[in-house]
Amino acid sequence: MSVTEENFVAGIGTDFEPALEENVFDTLFKEYERVVVNSLITSFGLDFFIKDQHGGDVDTIHNVRKIDKDPDMRYKNTANETAYNNRGEYNSDDYHKHSNYIARGKGDKQKQQQGELKDAYTGNKMPINGNRDTDHVVSAKEIHDDRGAVLSGRKGSDLANLDENLRSTNSSINRSKGKKTVEEYIEWLEKTQDHRDGRISTLKSKSSLTDKERKELSKLEQQNAVDKEEMRRDDRIARGGIDADINKSYYTSSKFLKDTGHAAVFTGVKMGLRQAMGLVFTEVWFSAKEALTVAGAGFAEKLKSIGEGIKQGFSRAKVKYKEVLSKFGAGTISGILSSLTTTLTNIFFTTSKNAVRIIRQTWASLMEAAKILIFNPDNLHFAERLKAALKILAAGASVVLGTMVQESVQLALSQSLGAMPVVGNEILSIVSMFSGTLCTGLLTVSSLYLIDSDPFGGLITKILDDTIGEYKHQAKLFEVHAAKLQQLDIDKFESEVAAYCNLVSGFEKAKNDTELNIMLTRATKQLGIPVPWGENRSLDDFMNDPSAVFHF
């Protein structure tokens, strides 16, 4: 099943009003029918537009390392596969004659001769004249065959000879470890423990040993002295350093950025087309259905009516070209974001095909909800926007759950029908897709109905009604105020406004406090404003009179 990028509420007209002559639930479910049909057409009928891949559309270090272990994992870029196949045969000299390897060996040999070198795997001081090797903690052969290392473009010999991957140890330990990983070597040590212990006991029981036996005893004791946890710690450090180098080289490379950009744009365009075509085919479906309901009884008449309905559907879609373009744009953006998210996710862990679809549906729902809540293209009230966004998210969740149901049915049936390669696969595809479609349709209708009914619908409706009531109250107050304004003498009002403007203009031109005081005194007399210190005396006289009192 392919998750729809269509968002269901977008199928409901912004001017939707229940028909007064019809039962409200009949009208409501007609709108729900359009939403569900649009969803199913986009989800299942247009699945061919987008082919999801196990692990996304871009090669990552994490995923290419799983190619030999995961039967569904493949290279996404054939050039990367070609590069790995052409890496050449393993040549030990390339790794053991590297400048870093030689320099590390010389430095550790000098420390050994000074009695300052410890065996990395046992923790014991190495004898001045003891046999010492410089070991690649992660073996050179493993790095040579590492698909992640090849994908990064880094030379295997450079990665193998990073400081974190070089350790000095007794020659017996190094050579018995060979090309094994640390875990493989520890497993080998544990399996051969009893044999070594028995052989050590036998050799020590002898009164004298030959040179060969002494060397054998020393070798066995060195192997028994390995500190397994210390070796594991060195392995973690080495792999961490190698992986950090590989990740930095690859994820900052133009190759990765180019593949990521190409996948994002390609997926975005395909999702945009899918959404736009979903709207077109929905119009065609309902036009054909309407034509069929009024067709005559004859088969030829019905067939002709369906043809006319299909033609009318395309005409309707053509009229809605702005909405078609809008859906293409929204689908393109959500496709780009979902592709980038999928690529980022696959850097850390592998996504299945259905996980990719869920990521895409999540982005599509979030984008549509954000568009309604933030940009509000249809100028809806907040409560209406909230209700529409809830429907989008709920319907998107229905598709996600439908995807999970299909995957579960597919997994359950594959175990019983897997032995029938032709018939079994057909039945498996049909039944699993039907299950996912049925689940998506039922959950979509249920969630939409729930949001329109109590408690969700009732709560949102209450918010809407309260807000509308407040708007109506404010509108009534404006009407009352407007009625009062109508009773004013407009000529008198205009002359008063002009007088006040002239006064303010004069005040602004005053050059000092004296001029401003004169203007204010003149204005109070002109406007007939009584002053609290009396008309026949100045403010200075008033302030100098201790018995004077302000009168307001």
C-alpha positions as CSV (number, residue, x, y, z in Angstrom):
1,M,0.0,0.0,0.0
2,S,1.2,3.5,-0.6
3,V,0.3,6.1,1.9
4,T,-1.6,9.1,0.4
5,E,0.0,12.5,0.4
6,E,-3.5,13.9,-0.1
7,N,-4.9,15.6,2.9
8,F,-8.6,14.8,3.4
9,V,-10.0,18.0,4.6
10,A,-8.7,19.7,1.4
11,G,-11.4,17.7,-0.3
12,I,-14.2,19.5,1.5
13,G,-15.2,22.8,0.0
14,T,-14.5,25.9,2.0
15,D,-18.0,27.1,1.4
16,F,-19.5,23.8,2.6
17,E,-22.9,24.4,4.2
18,P,-25.3,21.5,5.1
19,A,-28.4,21.7,2.9
20,L,-31.4,22.8,5.0
21,E,-33.8,20.5,3.1
22,E,-31.6,17.4,3.8
23,N,-30.7,15.5,6.9
24,V,-27.5,17.1,8.2
25,F,-25.9,13.7,8.5
26,D,-26.7,12.8,4.9
27,T,-25.1,16.1,3.8
28,L,-22.1,15.5,6.1
29,F,-21.5,12.0,4.9
30,K,-21.6,13.1,1.3
31,E,-18.7,15.4,2.0
32,Y,-17.0,12.5,3.9
33,E,-17.5,10.3,0.9
34,R,-15.5,12.8,-1.3
35,V,-12.7,12.9,1.3
36,V,-12.4,9.1,1.6
37,V,-12.7,8.5,-2.2
38,N,-10.0,11.1,-2.8
39,S,-7.8,9.4,-0.1
40,L,-8.2,5.9,-1.6
41,I,-7.7,7.0,-5.2
42,T,-4.4,8.7,-4.2
43,S,-3.3,6.0,-1.9
44,F,-3.9,3.0,-4.0
45,G,-4.9,4.0,-7.5
46,L,-1.8,6.2,-8.0
47,D,0.7,4.0,-6.3
48,F,2.7,3.7,-9.5
49,F,3.9,7.3,-9.2
50,I,6.2,6.6,-6.3
51,K,8.2,3.4,-5.7
52,D,9.5,3.3,-2.2
53,Q,12.8,1.5,-1.6
54,H,13.9,-0.4,1.4
55,G,16.4,2.0,3.1
56,G,15.3,5.1,1.2
57,D,16.6,6.5,-2.1
58,V,20.2,7.5,-1.1
59,D,23.1,5.2,-0.2
60,T,24.3,5.7,3.4
61,I,27.2,4.2,5.2
62,H,24.9,2.3,7.6
63,N,22.8,0.8,4.8
64,V,25.5,-0.3,2.4
65,R,27.2,-2.2,5.2
66,K,23.9,-4.3,5.5
67,I,23.9,-5.3,1.8
68,D,25.4,-8.7,2.6
69,K,23.2,-9.3,5.6
70,D,19.8,-7.9,4.6
71,P,18.4,-9.6,1.5
72,D,16.2,-6.5,0.7
73,M,19.1,-4.0,0.8
74,R,20.5,-2.8,-2.6
75,Y,22.7,0.0,-3.7
76,K,20.7,3.0,-4.8
77,N,23.4,4.4,-7.0
78,T,24.9,1.9,-9.4
79,A,28.1,3.9,-9.6
80,N,28.7,3.2,-5.9
81,E,28.2,-0.6,-6.5
82,T,30.6,-0.4,-9.5
83,A,33.2,1.3,-7.3
84,Y,33.0,-1.4,-4.7
85,N,33.2,-4.3,-7.2
86,N,36.3,-2.6,-8.8
87,R,38.1,-2.0,-5.5
88,G,40.7,-4.6,-6.4
89,E,42.2,-7.5,-4.6
90,Y,43.5,-7.2,-1.0
91,N,47.2,-6.5,-0.9
92,S,48.9,-6.8,2.5
93,D,51.9,-4.6,1.5
94,D,49.6,-1.6,0.8
95,Y,48.6,-1.7,4.5
96,H,51.8,-2.9,6.2
97,K,54.2,-0.6,4.3
98,H,52.1,2.5,5.0
99,S,54.1,5.5,6.4
100,N,51.9,5.6,9.6
101,Y,52.3,1.9,10.2
102,I,56.1,2.2,9.9
103,A,56.3,5.3,12.1
104,R,54.2,3.8,14.8
105,G,56.3,0.6,14.8
106,K,59.5,2.7,15.2
107,G,58.1,4.7,18.0
108,D,56.8,1.7,20.0
109,K,60.1,-0.1,19.4
110,Q,62.0,2.8,21.0
111,K,59.6,2.7,24.0
112,Q,60.1,-1.1,24.3
113,Q,63.9,-0.7,24.4
114,Q,63.5,1.9,27.1
115,G,61.3,-0.5,29.1
116,E,58.2,1.8,28.8
117,L,56.0,-0.1,26.4
118,K,53.0,-2.1,27.6
119,D,51.3,-4.8,25.6
120,A,48.0,-3.3,24.5
121,Y,46.0,-6.5,24.9
122,T,47.4,-7.9,28.1
123,G,48.5,-4.8,30.0
124,N,51.9,-6.3,30.8
125,K,55.2,-4.6,30.2
126,M,56.8,-5.9,27.1
127,P,60.4,-7.4,27.6
128,I,63.1,-5.3,26.0
129,N,64.0,-8.0,23.6
130,G,60.5,-9.6,23.4
131,N,58.8,-10.3,20.1
132,R,56.5,-7.4,19.3
133,D,54.1,-6.7,16.4
134,T,52.1,-3.6,15.4
135,D,48.5,-4.9,15.1
136,H,45.6,-3.4,13.1
137,V,42.8,-3.6,15.8
138,V,40.3,-3.7,12.9
139,S,42.0,-5.9,10.5
140,A,43.3,-4.5,7.2
141,K,41.3,-7.1,5.3
142,E,38.1,-6.1,7.0
143,I,38.6,-2.5,6.1
144,H,39.5,-3.4,2.5
145,D,36.2,-5.3,2.1
146,D,34.1,-2.6,4.0
147,R,31.4,-1.2,1.7
148,G,31.2,1.9,3.9
149,A,34.9,2.6,3.5
150,V,34.7,2.2,-0.3
151,L,31.6,4.4,-0.4
152,S,33.4,7.2,1.5
153,G,36.1,7.3,-1.2
154,R,38.8,7.0,1.5
155,K,41.8,4.7,0.8
156,G,41.6,1.6,2.9
157,S,45.3,1.8,3.8
158,D,44.8,5.3,5.2
159,L,41.8,4.2,7.4
160,A,43.6,1.0,8.6
161,N,46.6,3.0,9.7
162,L,44.9,5.7,11.8
163,D,46.5,6.1,15.2
164,E,43.3,4.7,16.9
165,N,43.6,1.4,14.9
166,L,47.3,0.7,15.7
167,R,48.3,-1.2,18.8
168,S,51.6,-3.0,19.8
169,T,51.2,-6.5,21.2
170,N,53.1,-9.8,21.5
171,S,53.7,-11.5,18.1
172,S,52.0,-14.6,19.3
173,I,48.7,-12.7,20.0
174,N,48.9,-10.7,16.7
175,R,49.5,-13.7,14.5
176,S,46.9,-15.9,16.1
177,K,44.4,-13.0,15.7
178,G,45.3,-12.6,12.0
179,K,42.3,-11.3,10.0
180,K,39.8,-12.0,12.7
181,T,37.6,-9.3,14.2
182,V,38.1,-8.7,17.9
183,E,34.9,-10.5,18.7
184,E,35.8,-13.4,16.5
185,Y,39.2,-13.6,18.1
186,I,37.7,-13.6,21.6
187,E,35.3,-16.3,20.6
188,W,38.2,-18.3,19.3
189,L,40.1,-17.8,22.6
190,E,37.1,-19.0,24.6
191,K,36.6,-22.1,22.4
192,T,40.3,-23.2,22.6
193,Q,40.7,-22.3,26.3
194,D,40.5,-25.9,27.6
195,H,43.0,-27.1,25.0
196,R,45.5,-24.4,25.9
197,D,45.1,-25.0,29.6
198,G,45.7,-28.7,29.1
199,R,48.7,-28.2,26.9
200,I,50.3,-25.6,29.3
201,S,49.8,-28.1,32.1
202,T,51.5,-30.8,30.1
203,L,54.5,-28.6,29.1
204,K,55.0,-27.3,32.7
205,S,55.0,-30.9,34.1
206,K,58.1,-31.7,32.0
207,S,61.5,-31.5,33.7
208,S,63.0,-29.8,30.6
209,L,61.7,-28.3,27.4
210,T,63.1,-28.0,23.9
211,D,63.3,-24.6,22.3
212,K,60.2,-25.4,20.3
213,E,58.3,-26.4,23.4
214,R,59.5,-23.2,25.2
215,K,58.2,-21.1,22.4
216,E,54.9,-23.0,22.3
217,L,54.5,-22.5,26.1
218,S,55.2,-18.8,25.8
219,K,52.8,-18.4,23.0
220,L,50.0,-20.2,24.9
221,E,50.6,-18.2,28.0
222,Q,50.5,-14.9,26.1
223,Q,47.2,-15.9,24.5
224,N,45.8,-16.8,28.0
225,A,47.0,-13.4,29.3
226,V,44.7,-11.4,26.9
227,D,42.5,-9.0,28.7
228,K,39.3,-9.4,26.7
229,E,37.5,-6.3,27.9
230,E,40.6,-4.2,27.2
231,M,40.7,-5.6,23.7
232,R,37.0,-4.8,23.3
233,R,37.7,-1.2,24.5
234,D,40.5,-0.8,21.9
235,D,38.1,-2.2,19.3
236,R,35.4,0.4,20.1
237,I,38.0,3.2,20.0
238,A,39.4,2.0,16.7
239,R,36.0,1.6,15.0
240,G,34.8,4.9,16.4
241,G,37.8,6.7,14.8
242,I,37.5,4.9,11.5
243,D,33.7,5.5,11.3
244,A,34.2,9.2,12.2
245,D,36.6,9.5,9.3
246,I,34.4,7.7,6.9
247,N,31.2,9.6,7.9
248,K,32.9,13.0,7.6
249,S,34.4,12.1,4.2
250,Y,31.2,10.8,2.7
251,Y,28.5,13.0,4.3
252,T,30.3,16.2,3.3
253,S,31.1,15.0,-0.2
254,S,29.6,16.4,-3.3
255,K,28.6,12.8,-4.3
256,F,26.3,12.4,-1.2
257,L,24.9,16.0,-1.5
258,K,24.2,15.5,-5.2
259,D,22.4,12.1,-4.6
260,T,20.4,13.6,-1.7
261,G,19.3,16.6,-3.7
262,H,18.4,14.6,-6.8
263,A,16.3,12.1,-4.7
264,A,14.6,15.0,-2.8
265,V,13.6,16.8,-6.0
266,F,12.6,13.7,-7.9
267,T,10.4,12.5,-5.0
268,G,8.9,15.9,-4.6
269,V,7.9,16.2,-8.2
270,K,6.4,12.7,-8.2
271,M,4.4,13.4,-5.0
272,G,3.2,16.7,-6.5
273,L,2.0,14.9,-9.6
274,R,0.3,12.3,-7.4
275,Q,-1.6,14.8,-5.4
276,A,-2.7,16.8,-8.4
277,M,-3.8,13.7,-10.3
278,G,-5.6,12.6,-7.1
279,L,-7.8,15.7,-7.3
280,V,-8.4,15.2,-11.0
281,F,-9.5,11.6,-10.7
282,T,-11.7,12.4,-7.7
283,E,-13.6,14.9,-9.8
284,V,-13.9,12.4,-12.6
285,W,-15.2,9.7,-10.2
286,F,-17.9,11.9,-8.7
287,S,-18.9,13.3,-12.1
288,A,-19.3,9.8,-13.5
289,K,-21.2,8.7,-10.4
290,E,-23.6,11.6,-10.8
291,A,-24.1,10.9,-14.5
292,L,-24.8,7.3,-13.7
293,T,-27.5,8.0,-11.2
294,V,-29.6,9.9,-13.8
295,A,-28.9,7.6,-16.7
296,G,-31.5,5.5,-18.4
297,A,-32.2,1.8,-17.8
298,G,-30.4,0.6,-20.9
299,F,-26.8,-0.5,-20.8
300,A,-25.9,1.7,-23.8
301,E,-27.4,4.7,-22.1
302,K,-25.5,4.0,-18.9
303,L,-22.3,3.6,-20.8
304,K,-22.9,6.9,-22.6
305,S,-23.7,8.7,-19.4
306,I,-20.5,7.4,-17.7
307,G,-18.5,8.7,-20.7
308,E,-20.2,12.1,-20.4
309,G,-19.6,12.1,-16.7
310,I,-15.9,11.4,-17.2
311,K,-15.7,14.3,-19.7
312,Q,-17.5,16.6,-17.2
313,G,-15.1,15.5,-14.5
314,F,-12.1,16.6,-16.4
315,S,-13.8,19.9,-17.2
316,R,-14.5,20.5,-13.5
317,A,-10.8,19.7,-12.7
318,K,-9.8,22.2,-15.4
319,V,-11.9,24.9,-13.8
320,K,-10.2,24.1,-10.5
321,Y,-6.7,24.5,-12.0
322,K,-5.6,26.8,-9.2
323,E,-6.4,24.1,-6.6
324,V,-4.6,21.5,-8.8
325,L,-1.5,23.7,-8.9
326,S,-1.8,24.3,-5.2
327,K,-1.9,20.5,-4.5
328,F,1.1,20.0,-6.8
329,G,3.1,22.6,-4.9
330,A,2.1,21.2,-1.5
331,G,2.9,17.7,-2.6
332,T,6.3,18.8,-4.0
333,I,7.3,20.5,-0.8
334,S,6.2,17.6,1.5
335,G,7.9,15.1,-0.9
336,I,11.2,17.0,-0.6
337,L,11.0,17.2,3.1
338,S,10.0,13.5,3.5
339,S,12.9,12.5,1.2
340,L,15.4,14.5,3.3
341,T,14.0,13.1,6.5
342,T,14.2,9.6,5.1
343,T,17.8,10.1,4.1
344,L,18.7,11.5,7.4
345,T,17.0,8.7,9.2
346,N,18.9,6.1,7.2
347,I,22.2,7.5,8.3
348,F,21.4,6.0,11.7
349,F,19.1,3.1,11.0
350,T,17.4,1.4,8.1
351,T,13.8,2.3,7.2
352,S,11.5,-0.2,5.6
353,K,9.3,0.6,2.6
354,N,6.3,1.2,4.9
355,A,8.4,3.4,7.2
356,V,9.2,5.6,4.2
357,R,5.6,5.9,3.4
358,I,4.7,6.8,7.0
359,I,7.4,9.5,7.0
360,R,5.9,10.9,3.8
361,Q,2.4,10.8,5.1
362,T,3.4,12.5,8.3
363,W,5.1,15.4,6.4
364,A,2.1,15.7,4.1
365,S,-0.3,16.0,7.0
366,L,1.9,18.4,8.9
367,M,2.4,20.6,5.9
368,E,-1.4,20.8,5.2
369,A,-2.2,21.4,8.9
370,A,0.5,24.2,9.1
371,K,-0.8,25.8,5.9
372,I,-4.3,26.0,7.4
373,L,-3.3,27.1,10.9
374,I,-0.5,29.5,10.0
375,F,-1.3,30.9,6.5
376,N,-5.1,30.4,6.6
377,P,-5.5,30.6,2.8
378,D,-9.4,30.3,3.0
379,N,-9.7,33.0,5.7
380,L,-11.2,30.7,8.2
381,H,-11.9,31.6,11.8
382,F,-9.4,30.1,14.3
383,A,-11.9,27.5,15.6
384,E,-12.6,26.4,12.0
385,R,-8.9,26.2,11.3
386,L,-8.3,24.1,14.4
387,K,-11.1,21.7,13.4
388,A,-9.8,21.4,9.8
389,A,-6.2,20.8,11.1
390,L,-7.5,18.1,13.5
391,K,-9.3,16.4,10.6
392,I,-6.1,16.4,8.5
393,L,-4.0,14.9,11.3
394,A,-6.6,12.4,12.2
395,A,-7.1,11.3,8.6
396,G,-3.3,11.1,8.1
397,A,-3.1,8.9,11.2
398,S,-5.8,6.6,9.7
399,V,-3.6,6.1,6.6
400,V,-0.6,5.3,8.7
401,L,-2.6,2.7,10.7
402,G,-3.9,1.3,7.4
403,T,-0.3,0.9,6.2
404,M,0.6,-0.9,9.4
405,V,-2.5,-3.2,9.0
406,Q,-1.5,-4.0,5.4
407,E,2.1,-4.8,6.5
408,S,0.9,-7.1,9.3
409,V,-1.5,-8.9,6.9
410,Q,1.2,-9.3,4.3
411,L,3.6,-10.7,6.9
412,A,1.1,-13.1,8.3
413,L,-0.1,-14.4,4.8
414,S,3.4,-14.6,3.4
415,Q,4.2,-17.4,5.8
416,S,1.3,-19.6,4.6
417,L,1.3,-18.6,0.9
418,G,5.1,-18.2,0.4
419,A,5.3,-21.7,-1.0
420,M,3.0,-20.7,-3.9
421,P,5.2,-18.2,-5.8
422,V,2.7,-17.2,-8.5
423,V,-0.8,-17.6,-7.0
424,G,0.5,-16.9,-3.5
425,N,2.0,-13.6,-4.4
426,E,-1.2,-12.5,-6.3
427,I,-3.4,-13.4,-3.4
428,L,-1.0,-11.8,-0.9
429,S,-1.0,-8.5,-2.8
430,I,-4.8,-8.4,-3.3
431,V,-5.7,-9.3,0.3
432,S,-3.1,-7.1,2.0
433,M,-4.1,-4.1,-0.2
434,F,-7.8,-4.7,0.4
435,S,-7.1,-4.9,4.2
436,G,-5.2,-1.6,4.2
437,T,-7.8,0.1,2.0
438,L,-10.7,-1.0,4.2
439,C,-8.9,0.0,7.4
440,T,-8.0,3.4,6.0
441,G,-11.5,4.1,4.8
442,L,-13.2,3.0,8.0
443,L,-10.8,4.9,10.3
444,T,-11.0,8.0,8.1
445,V,-14.8,8.2,8.3
446,S,-14.8,7.4,12.0
447,S,-12.2,10.0,12.9
448,L,-13.9,12.7,10.7
449,Y,-17.3,11.9,12.3
450,L,-15.8,11.9,15.8
451,I,-14.3,15.4,15.3
452,D,-17.6,16.7,14.1
453,S,-19.5,15.2,17.1
454,D,-19.2,15.5,20.8
455,P,-16.9,15.9,22.7
456,F,-14.4,17.3,20.1
457,G,-16.9,18.8,17.7
458,G,-19.0,20.2,20.5
459,L,-16.1,21.8,22.2
460,I,-14.8,23.4,19.0
461,T,-18.4,24.5,18.1
462,K,-18.7,26.1,21.5
463,I,-15.5,28.0,21.0
464,L,-16.8,29.1,17.6
465,D,-20.2,30.1,18.9
466,D,-18.8,32.0,21.9
467,T,-16.4,33.9,19.6
468,I,-19.2,34.6,17.1
469,G,-21.4,35.8,19.9
470,E,-18.7,38.2,21.0
471,Y,-18.3,39.5,17.5
472,K,-22.1,40.0,17.3
473,H,-22.0,42.0,20.6
474,Q,-19.2,44.2,19.3
475,A,-21.1,44.7,16.0
476,K,-24.2,45.8,18.0
477,L,-22.1,48.4,19.9
478,F,-20.8,49.7,16.7
479,E,-24.3,50.1,15.4
480,V,-25.3,52.1,18.5
481,H,-22.3,54.3,18.2
482,A,-22.9,54.8,14.5
483,A,-26.5,55.9,15.3
484,K,-25.2,58.5,17.8
485,L,-22.7,59.7,15.2
486,Q,-25.5,60.2,12.7
487,Q,-27.1,62.8,15.1
488,L,-24.0,65.1,15.1
489,D,-23.9,68.4,13.3
490,I,-21.3,67.6,10.7
491,D,-20.5,71.2,9.8
492,K,-20.0,72.1,13.4
493,F,-17.9,69.0,14.0
494,E,-15.7,69.8,11.0
495,S,-15.2,73.4,12.1
496,E,-14.3,72.3,15.7
497,V,-11.8,69.8,14.3
498,A,-10.2,72.5,12.1
499,A,-9.9,74.8,15.1
500,Y,-8.2,72.2,17.2
501,C,-5.8,71.4,14.3
502,N,-4.9,75.0,14.0
503,L,-4.2,75.3,17.8
504,V,-2.0,72.2,17.7
505,S,-0.1,73.5,14.7
506,G,0.5,76.8,16.5
507,F,1.8,74.9,19.6
508,E,4.3,73.0,17.5
509,K,5.7,76.3,16.1
510,A,6.3,77.9,19.6
511,K,10.0,78.8,19.9
512,N,10.1,79.0,23.7
513,D,8.1,78.5,26.9
514,T,6.9,82.2,26.9
515,E,5.4,81.9,23.4
516,L,3.8,78.6,24.3
517,N,2.3,80.1,27.5
518,I,0.8,83.0,25.6
519,M,-0.7,80.6,23.1
520,L,-2.2,78.4,25.8
521,T,-3.7,81.4,27.6
522,R,-5.2,82.7,24.4
523,A,-6.6,79.1,23.6
524,T,-8.3,78.8,26.9
525,K,-10.1,82.1,26.4
526,Q,-11.0,81.3,22.8
527,L,-12.4,77.9,23.8
528,G,-14.1,79.2,26.9
529,I,-12.2,77.0,29.2
530,P,-12.2,78.3,32.8
531,V,-8.8,78.3,34.5
532,P,-8.5,77.1,38.1
533,W,-6.6,80.3,39.3
534,G,-9.3,82.7,38.1
535,E,-9.7,84.8,34.9
536,N,-8.5,88.1,36.3
537,R,-5.1,87.2,37.6
538,S,-2.0,85.5,36.3
539,L,-0.7,82.2,37.5
540,D,2.4,83.8,39.0
541,D,0.2,86.1,41.2
542,F,-1.9,83.1,42.2
543,M,1.2,81.1,43.2
544,N,2.6,84.0,45.3
545,D,-0.7,84.3,47.3
546,P,-0.5,81.8,50.2
547,S,-4.3,82.0,50.7
548,A,-5.2,81.3,47.1
549,V,-7.1,78.1,46.3
550,F,-7.5,76.3,42.9
551,H,-11.1,76.0,41.7
552,F,-12.0,73.3,39.2
